[in-house]
Amino acid sequence: MTDAEWQAHVTRQAAKAIGEWLEARGKLHQPIRALALWELEAMAQAAIGSFIVLGCSRIKAEPGEHTELTQFLLA
């Protein structure tokens, strides 16, 4: 998977994590402006968590291939 393909995959997975968070709380139908700051922070946490899991999986699957990602996640 190229870096561009991986970035698109991570973006989709982060969007899914945000959607799942909203759906689980019954707020998928609400406009963003109706959400409280803590809800926006929780969505950001879901997206960041998704990125970390996918990044670690990529590093584990292809050791030594993604030095910048490794440095970013381990710094």
Beta strands, then each sheet from edge to edge (+ up, - down):
end
